[in-house]
């Protein structure tokens, strides 16, 4: 999707670290594609957002989810399992972006059908480069599905 398209790319960032959220926002601000970033801070909020429940009743359907694994209330592994087992959500690409380098976490994420697994670098410039690479690959090179978005019911009312 490019600037000439009618609709910006919708990204959902599920991240509980304010500093990592700010770095991600900064990197995406320089993006070559128009994007709108929504941020939730825990796994419960992520599922409410994706299912358009409670305060997220009018939330946009994301084209891409950037998911941390280590989240409060409901961890990222549980969120990933729910997304990929839900017929209405499973086609949304999920990029796991986490500090964990544990082989069991990498293996489990792929068993749960993560689209990719990226370990967050601690260096500021490297982190920015990682986010730019995600943006470039998933939002510029890859063709994202658009059919399910149109098929989802849009909540009515205020």
Secondary structure, 3 states (H helix, E strand, C coil): CCCCCCCCEEEEEECCCHHHHHHHHHHHHCCCCCEEEEEECEHHHHHHHHCCCHHHCCCCCCCEEEECCCCECCCHHHHHHHHHHCCCCCCCEEEEEECCCCHHHHHHHHHCCCCEEEECCCCHHHHHHHHHHHHHHHHHHCCCCCHHHHHCCCCCCC
